[in-house]
Amino acid sequence: MDGEIGLVGGAVVVPFVGRHIHPLSFSVSERIETLRWADAARAHGVHRVRIHEPEPGDGPGVGGFVLVYKGTDIWAAWGVAVRSGSFEVWRPASGTTVGWYRTLGEALRAIHDVG
């Protein structure tokens, strides 16, 4: 059948097409963790958190990342990127890397002036 829809014994057989998941994407649980953190961080001046995922055509080194916006700023105050085996926290305004963390929770806790 090789990817074609067919009829077998009176039943329609639709082939399963596996979904390719980018190796540097946030998992569902990491996305939920980020949204929960964002809700709690509102009390510390966070007004927006954007989750960006790799898009078709992005190179293998381009991964998902989160941008954290404080107050009325139009430029993100913090960024958290998915890396192979870790999460990188950086300051977008300067490009300075704050550190690499084993879990997303550790990375979010490294954003010390947000809470």
Disulfide bonds with the S-S distance in Angstrom:
none
